[in-house]
Amino acid sequence: MPDHTPYQRKIIDRYYRNHDAIKLQRLSEIATELYLVEGKKLERLWNQVGESLRSLEIPENRVALVLQARDPTALVSIIQELEKKG
């Protein structure tokens, strides 16, 4: 695999520097979608919520509570907490 050009290296570095913000933004988008979808897609989105919360290092007990309740407002409150920390 060839090395990256300096330009590509800067893009990669910026991506990883902002990785948490990118994950938080995606989680916010999923929260919005939860209010709008139903059926199989809803199940898939809740699975993504679990993965996203774990990757943001949210304690497993909070992740389990949100996933068990399947309450988008509980997810939104976690997102707001994370944004305040940010």
C-alpha positions, 0 to 999 in steps of 0.5 A: 500500500503506497504512503499517503500524500501530505494532503491526504495525511492532513485529511485523515488527521482531521477526521480522527481529530474530529471523530467523536464529534462525527459520531455524536452528529450521526447519533443525533441524526439517528435520534431524529430518524427514530421518531419517523420510522417503523418496522425493521428499520426501527430495529436496525436503528436501535442496534446502531444506537447501541453501537454508537453509545458504546463507541462514545464510551457511555457506561453499559448500564445507561446503554442497556437502559436506553435500549431496553426502554427504546425511548428516543427522549432518553437518547436525546437527553444523553446526546444533550449531555455529551454536547455540553461536555464537548 
